[in-house]
Amino acid sequence: MTRTWRRLGAALALTAASAGAAAADADTDTPAPPAPTCARSPELAVAAHLTGRTAELLRVLPGLTSVSEAGGARADLPLVRGQAGDDVLDVVVDGVSLAQPSHVLGHGLVDSHGLLPSLVADAQLVGAGRAAGDPGRAAGAVLQVTTCAAGTPTAGAPAAGALRARHPDEVTASLAIEPGRFSPSEQARRLSHRWTALTTPTAGPGRLVLAAEWGIADGAFVHPQRHRRGVLWTRWSHQFGGATLDLGVHAITDRWAESGLLSREQVAAGFLTEWSAADATQGGDQARLRGWARAGSDDHARVGWRATLAHEVSSFRLFANQTLYAADAEAGDQREFLDDRSATTVRTEVWRRQRWRRAALRSDAGVEVSLSSAALQIWHTQRRARIDRCFADDNPCLDALVGDRRLSAWLDQRARRGPLTLAAGVRLDQLTWSVDDEDPETGQSPATRGGDAARARLIPVGEARWQVSPAVTLTARARGQTRGTHALAAVDRSAFAALARIWTSELSVDVAPDATLAAGLTGWHVREDRWLAWDAMTTSASLRAGAIRTGADAWLRWRPASALVLVADLSAARVRARAPDAAVEAEVPRQFGSVAAQYRRGRGLVTTRVRALGARLAGTTGDGTRLSTTPATLVDLAGSWTTRWLTISIGVTNLLDQDWRERALVRVTRPSRRADLVDGVIESPGAPRTVVLTVGASR
């Protein structure tokens, strides 16, 4: 842990020194750019008024949902279009990926806790429509997030229903209360608060954005995790000549406690109440620092280039008892997960625009190198004290050094002539894994988890877009993609299915007759090869069946009056296994959607939203019984009043106090120390009715 904090301090000092040197060398005669404004799409403007959590803010995108497994301690597990988890979605913020490959708890995790909601300006879920050179790993889809700190200030009038930030400097305080659920003493303990600050100083060259958050957060939003965290986001950009220099630092420290996943049997037997834990089974802490530097030509340059360097160091520790007492009836199956890592990414890209026979052409090419190393450990713990040896094969330990090395090269070509646009691209990914087994009991045995492996994939991309009329656009897309594999699973030669292929095709129609109305419908089809999944609880890899997924996403944005905005979306998915004797699970509901309205009059603003979540398969028990979660309807309501410098907002999430589940898994558990083993369901309950009071001051 001390070594990690030294690395954090060194990286922070290096980034600060780079920013200072760049500022000193800048042309001081260049006038400072205007303070940035932040224009949001209608759906993000509505969601931002209803929630203070980034994970909730991003749920509004059609086809995207997320669960906070283990109360958010495992980070957010974003799911898209009927997929299960494990590296099907990458999240890219301002061109930098947030994914954490080969994590001690799994693969493909994305931690959005450090992304402040007030900074999110735009978010787009991109599947088959991605270009070969788009940032992010070659996952099934990418969520591209743009912050208010990125790019130039928004020009022109905002889109229908967009929310424009009025002031460059603001301070906000939020207090969340869960009424009617606890005794007075417990209710006082369940108060959550968060303090956020955002400033954009205009003095000096370039543009500087500083954002910070501190408080006890997320406890009122996801049962019953209590996150005590601090977040710092800094970005400095400067234009010189026809180029732009960006420097950024993102730091987070987080500590959490209390239970995450609960057993239905434990709740029914009274050993654990629904909203609290008689035996706190989970806690942990993390620290993470990410810095990046980007330099390159402006996007509108005829011939341009861009280079990016990003580096991250992090330390993660989690205590978890997710199988309850299944493996150890006396002490409980308490485990300690440790993850110390560093990751570096270097990316260079060039492009050229030209015209040929009345067609506008653009060619893009680039290379990216990504290096990641991590020390992963899993210890069996007894009353939070380490013991020297693991118990048995059904309760293993892990001690390994893991390395992931990825080399990617791509070429994209786009041509537009009149109403028709054609695009094609190809990407080559070469991934190499290495695992050093440091466990003295397994390192030299045939059962060692150590080894090396490599695999390359060629990824084709194609798109055709036809502007039927000024109001109607038809688009067809196809893309070959890959699902990454945890390094500890990739070296398992007995079932080698690393970098499994995912083939995606889409057909969509978008309609926008005027500035007040827009709608769209997308049908999609996904074919997945079988793939290797890593299970941290058993420290073993298992081969998962390939799947065929089909579905549709529909969305509507309408502004019938200047003061009223309506947004709606609906998604449906169907999943089946490619092999007749195999079974697949869908952690995303088969159907889910939402309808929201926002009304503004004078200084007041009222927003309401109804979300409907269909049932989803939790899994199959040993006797073949299929267990599913129950559908739920969630109602949120918020209102605010704004003066020249003060904003007061009050909101209620889950107004009807609907009982619902973030996630449900079938797992062998022991309801208590005295009970027998059962093949039951582990659940992560959703949020109870919560009142959130927010006061913001700005200038």
N, C-alpha and C positions, 0 to 999 in steps of 0.2 A: 504494500500500500504506500509506504514511504517513497519507494522508487517511482511509483506512478505519479505522486504529487510533485516530485522533483521534475519529472518530464512535463507535467502541466505548467509549472512555473517557468521552465525554460522556453516552452513553446509560446507562452503568453508574452514573455519578455522579447523574444525574437520578433513576434508579430508587431508589438508596439514599436520596436525600434525601426522596423521596415516602414510602418505608417509615418513615423516622425521624419525619417529620411526622405520619403516621397513628398511629404508636405513641404519640407525645406527646399527641395529642388524645384518645386512647382513655380510657375509664372505668377507672381503675386499681383501683376497688373491685370490678370484675367478677372472680369467681374464674377462674383459669386452667383451661381444659378439660383433661381427662385426656390423657395421651400417646396418640397414635394407634396403633392396632393395624392390622395389614395381613392381612386374610383373603383367601386366593387360592382360585380354583377348583381342582378336582382336577388338571386337565390342566396348569395353570400351576404348581401346586405340584410336580408330577412334573418338568416341564421345567426349572424353576429349580434343581432338585437335580442336573440333568445338564449344564447349560451355563452359561457366564458371558457369553454374547453375547445381546444383545437380539434380533437378527435370528433366532437359533436359538430363542429363547424364544417368539417369536410364530409360529413355523412350526407349532406344535401345533394351531392352529385349523383345523377342517375346511374344505377348499376353498381354503386359503391356502398358498402357498409363496413363496419368494423366492430370488433369486440375487444374489450379490455380484459384479457385473460389474467387471472389471478389479481383482479382488482386493479389492473394497470401496472403491476410491478413487473410483469414480463414485457412491458411496453405494449403499444397498440398492435393488434394483428389485423391489418386492413385486408378485406376480402372483396373480390370483384367478380361479378357475373357468375354466381353459382360455384365459384372455386372453393376448394379447401385452402388451408394456409400453406406455408412453406414456400416462400420465394416466388409467388405468382404476381406480386405487386411491388414495385419500387416507388419510393417517394423522392422527388428531386426538388430541392428548394434553391431557386436562383442558380440553377445549373450544377448544384452540388448534391450528390446522393446522400440520403440519411440511412440507407440500409446497413445492417450489421451482419455480414456473412460469417458463418461458422461460429455463432454465438454459443455460449455454454448451454443455453436453454433451447436452442433450436437453430433454425436457419431462415433467412429472409425477414427478420424482424425489423420493424421501423418504429423508432421512438419519437413521437411527435410532441412529447410533454414540453420540450424546450422551445417549441415554435410558438411564439406569442400570438394569440388570435388577433390582436390589434394590428399586427404587421401583415396579415394575410390580405393581399389585394386581389389575387386571382388564383383560381385552381381549376385545372382541366384534367380529366381522366382520359388518357390516350391509350388505346389498345392497338388494333391493327393499323391505325393511321399514323403511327410513329415512323419517322424517317430512320434510315439505317444509322445515321450519326447522332441521333438525339441523345442527350445525356441520360445516364442511368444504365443499369445492367440490363441484359437481354431477358427481362422477365416477361410474364404474360401480359402485363400492362404497366404503365407508369403514370403516377399522379404528379403532374407538374405544377408546383406552387411558386407563385411570384409574390414577393413581399413589397411593401410600400417603399422599401429602401432601394429597390432595384430600378434600373432604367432611368429615363427622363421623366419629369413631371407629366401627369396626364394632360393632354391637350384637347381642346374642344369641349363640347357639352358631353356630360356623362350619358351612358345608355339609360334606357327606360328603367326607372326604379333604382338606379345606382346610388350608392351612398358615398358622398365625397367628404373626406375629412376637412373640417373647417379651419383647424389650427395646427401649426407645426409642433406645438409643445402641449403636453397634456399629462395629468396625473389622475389615476383612477383607483378607487378603493371599493372592493366588493365584499359583502358579507352574506354567507349562505346559511340558512336555517332549515332544519327538517322538523316540522311541527307534528305533534300527535303520534309520534312513533316510539318515543322513549320516556322513561321516567325523568323528572326534573334534573336529577344529577347527570344522567346520561345525555339528556338533550343539551345541557350546557357544554358537555364535552364534544358534541357533534357540530358545534359552530365551525365554519370554515371562513377564512378570509384570504384575500390576495390584494397586493398593492402593485400597481404597474405604473411605469413612467416612460414617456416617449418624448424625445426632444430632437430637433433638427437645427443645430446652430448654423447661422449664415455667415459668421465671421470666418475669415481665412479662405484659402483656396479650396476648391472642390466642394463636395457636399458630404456632410457627416450626419449619420443617423445613430442615435443611442436609444436603446430600449432595455428596460430591466423589469423584473418581477420578483416578488418575494412574498411568501405566506404559507399558510396551511391550505392546500388546494386539493381538488378532486375527491375529497372525502364525501362531499354531499352529492357527487354526481355518479360515482361508481361504488357500490357496496363493498365492504365498508372501509376501503383503503384510505389511509390518511397520509397524504404526501406533504412533507415539509420541504419546500424547495426554493431555490433561488436561480434566476435565469438572467443572463446578460447577453445582449445582442448588439454588436457594433459593426458599422459599415461606413467606409469612406470611399468616395469615388471622385475622380477628377478627369476632365477632358482636356487634352492638349493636342492641338493640330487636328488630325482626323482620327485620333485614337482615344481610348478610354482606359483608365487604370482603376481597378476595384480592389480594396483590401477589406477583409472582414474577420471578425472573431465572434465565436458563439460558445458560451460557457454555461454549464448547468451543474448544480449540486442538488441532490435529491435524497430524502430519507423517508421511509414509509414503515408502517406497522399495521397489525391487525390481520384478520382472516381474509382470504381471497376466495377460494373455491370451497363450497359447502356440500355436504352429502344430504340427499333427501331423507335418508334413514336417520341421520343425526338430527335433522330438524324435527322429524316426526317423533323421535324418541326423547326429545328435550335436552339432549346433550349440548346442542348448539341452538340458540334462538335464531330466528330468521335474519335478524339484522345485527347480531353481535356474536362474539365467540367466547364461550366459557374457557376455552383453551386457545389462546392466540397462536395461530399456526403459521404466521408469515411475517416477515419483516426484512429490511435490507437497506442498502444505500448505494449511491452511485455518484461519480464525478466524471465529467466529460468536457473536453475542450477541443474545439474545431476551429482551425484558421484556414483562410484561403486567400489567394491573390490571383487576379485575372487581368490581363492586358490584351488589347486588340483593337482592330478597326471598328468603326461604326457599322451597324447592320446595313445601312444603305449604301455602303461603299461598293463600287463595281468590282474591284478586286480587294479581298480582305483576308484577314487572319485573326486568330484568337488563341491565346495560350492560357491555361489554368493550372495552378498548383494548389492542392488541398491536402491538409494533414490533420489527423485526429488522434488523440490519445484519450483513453477512458479506463475507468476502474468500476467494476460492478460486483456487488455481493448480495445474495438473496438467501434467506432462510425460508424453507418451505416444507410443508408436511402434506403434500398434495395427494398422497395415497392414504392419508390419515394413519390408521394403525394396521394396515394390511401386512407390512413386512416385519413390524416389531410391536407386538401387542403390549409390551411393558413400557418401553420408552417412547414409542411413536416413531413413525418413519421420517423423522426430522433430518433434513439434508441442508448442506450449505453449498451454494453454487458460487464460484469465484471466476471472474472473467476480467483479465487485464490485457488490453490490446492497444495497438497502434496501427494506423492505416494511412497510406500516402497514395495520391492519385495525381498523375501528370497527363494533361490532355492538350493536344494541339490540333487545330483545324484551319483549313483555308477554303475560300470559295471564290467563284468568278461568275459574273453576270455578263451575258452577251445576247445579241439578237441574230437570228438566222432564218431567212425566208419568212419574215413577218411573225416569227415566233420568239417569245421571250424565254431564254434559257438560263438556268442556274446550275452550276456544278459545285458539289461539296466533297471534300475528302479530309480524312483525319486519322489520327492515331491516338490511342489512350493506353496508358500503362497504370495498373493498380496493384499495389502491394499491401498485404494485410498480414499481421502476425498477432497471435494471441496466446496467452497462458491460461488454459482452462483446467479447473479443478472442481471435483465434486467430492465432498466429505460427508460421511454419515456422522451425525451429531447426536449426542445424548444430553438433553437438558442444556443445549447451547454450548457444550464442551466437546471438543474433538476427541475421538478415540483413535487408537493407533491403526486398527485394522478394520476393513469392511466386514460385514457379517457373513455374507454368502453370495452366491451367484444371483439370488433374487433381490439383493440389496447392495449393488456394486458401488465402487468409487471410480474416480477418473482423475488422472494427472497427465496432461499432454500439452505439448507445444505445437500449435497449428499454424500453418502458413498457407495463404491463398495468393497466387500470382496470376493476373489476368492481362493479356495483351489483346487489344482490339484494333482493327483497321476497317475503314468503311469508305464507300463511294456512293454518293447520291446524285441523281440527275433529274431535274424538273423542267418541263416545257409547258408553256401556256400560249395558246393561240385562240383568240376570240373567247367563246364561252367554254372551251375545252381545256382541261389541265391534265397532263399525264406525268406520273412520277414513278421512278424505279430506283432501287438501290440494292446493295449487297453489303453484308457485314461479316467479318471473320473474327470469331472469338476463340482464343487459345487460353485454356485455364489449366493451371498446374497446382496440385495440392501436395503438401508434405505434413506428416504427423510424426512427431517424436514422442513415443510412449515413455513417460518418466516414472510410471508406477513400477516399483521394484518387483511386484508380484507377477506382472503381466508383460513387462518390457522385453524380457528374453524368452517368453514362452510362445508356443504356436498360436495362442489366443491373443497375441498382442494387437493393439489397435493402431500401431505405428505402420508407416509405409508411405509410398509416394504414388501418385497417379496423375494422369494428364488426359485431356480430351479437347478436341477442336470441333467447332461447329460453324457451318456456313449458313447465313441467315438471309434469305431473299425478301424483298419488300416491293409492293406494287400498289398503285393507287390511280384511279381515274375519276375525275370530277367534271360534271357537266352543269353549267349554269343555264337551266332550261328557260328561265325568265329572270327579271330582276328580283323576283320574290321567291323563286323555287330553285333549289340546288339538289342534284342527285350525286351520290358518292358511292363508289365501290372500292373496297380495300381488301388486301390479302397480305399476310405476313407469316413467315416462319419465325418462331421464337423458341426460347429455351428456358427450362426451369433449372436453376442452379441446385447444387447438392452440398450439404454440409461436408467439410473435409473429412470428418471422422467416419462418415458413411461412404465417401468416395473411394477410400482405400480398401474397402471390403470387396475383394476380388470374387467372392462367391456369388454376388448378385450385382454386377457392375451396370448401373443404369444412370450414371452421372450425366449432367447436362441433357436431360430428357427433352425431346422436341415437343413443341406446342404449335399447332397450325391453327391460325385464326383468320376468319373471313367476316366481312361486314358489308351490309348494304343499308344506306341511310338516305332519308329525304329530310331536308330542312326548309321550312317555310317562314318567310318574314315579309308580309305584305307592306308593313310600314314600321315606323320606329316604336310603336306601342305594342306590337304583337309579334311573337316569335314562337315557333313550335318545331318539334322534330321527332322522328321515329327511326330507330336503328334496330335491325335484326342481325343477330350474330350467331356464328357457329364455331365451336372450338373442339379440336381433337388433340388429346394428350396421350403421349406414350407413357408406359409404366415408368415409375421413378422411385428413387431411394429416399426414404425419410429417416431422420435421426431422432431417436427417442432419448431425451436426456435422463428420464427417470430410470430407464433400464440400461442406459449407455450401450445401445445396440441399434443397428440399422435394420429396417424392414422394407421389403419391396412392395410398393403400392400399385394397385391396378390402374391401367390407363382408363380414361373417361372420355365420353362424348357429351358436350354441353351445348345446348341451344337455348335461345331466349331472345327477348326484345326489351328495349328501353325506350320510354316515351317521356317527353318533357314539354312544358308549356310555360311561357312568360308573357303576361298580359298586363297592360296598364290602361284600364278603361277610362280613368280620369287622372288628372295631374296629381291628385292626393292619394290614389289607391293603386297598389301593386298586388297582383295575384301570381303565384308560382305553384306549379304542380309537377310531379313526376311519378312514374310507375315502372317497375321492373319485374320481369318474370323470367324464371330459369327452369330448365329441365335437365337432369343429370342421369346418365346411365353408364354402366361399365362397358368397355369395348369387348372384354371377354365374357362369354355367356355365363360362366360359373364364378365370376368375380363380383365384388360389391364395392361401391364407392360411397363416400359420405360427402354431403354438402353442408358446410357450416353456415352458408348464407341462406336465409329464408327463400323458399321457392317464389314467393311474391312479397314485395314490399313497395311502399310508396308513401307520398306525403302531399298535403295540400296546405298552403300557407297564404295569408293575406296580411298586408301592411298598409295602415292608413295614417296619413300625416295631415294635421291641421294646425296651422299656426306653429306654436312651439311644442305641441304634443305629438307623440308617435305611439301607435298601438300596433302590436303584432301578435298574431295567433297562428298556430300550426297544429295539424293533426297528422300523426304518423301511424301507419298500419304495417305491422310486421307479421308475415305469415309463419306457419310452422316450419321447422327445419329438423332434419334427422340428427338425433344425438348419437346414434350408433346402434349396434346389434349385440344383444347379450349372448352368453354362451349357449343358451337353448334356442337361439334363432329369433328371439323376440326383438322387433324393431321399436325403439323408443324415440319419440319426437318431443320437441318443446311445444308449448301451447301458443297460439296466436295472441297478439296483444295490440291494443290501440292506445296510443299515447297522445295527450293533449298538452300543449305548452302555450303560455300566455305571458306577454310582457308589455309594459307601457313605460314611457319616459317623457320627461319635460325638460326643455333646454332653454337656458337664458344665454346672455352674451358670453358668459364664461363658465357657467355651471350646468351640469347635466345630472339629473336624478332619475334612476331607472329602477323598477321593481318587476320581477318576473317570477312565474311559478312553472316549474318543470313537472311533467307527469301530474297534471292538475287533478285527474280522476283517481290518482293513487293506484294505477294499474299494476298488478303483479306480473312481472315479465322477467326474462332471463337474457343476460348478455351471451352466455354460452352454456352448453350442456354436453358432457362427455360420458360415455359408458366406460366404467373402470372398476376393477376388483378393489373393494375397500372393506374396512372393518369399522362399523359405525361407532364403536367405542372400544376401550381396552378389554371389556368383558364380553363383547359380542363376537359372533362367528363371522367369517368372511362372507361377503355378499357381492354379487355381480350387479352393481347398481349404477346410479347416475351421480356424477359430480357436477355441481352447478355454480355459476357465477351470477347471482341475482343482479337485476338492473336497479336503477335509481328509484328511491321512493319519492313521494311528493316533496319538493324542495322549493323554498322561497329564497330568492336571490335579490338582495338590495345592493345597488351600485351607485356610487357618487363619483362624478368625474369633474375635474377642474382643468381648464385650458386657457391659453391666451393666444 
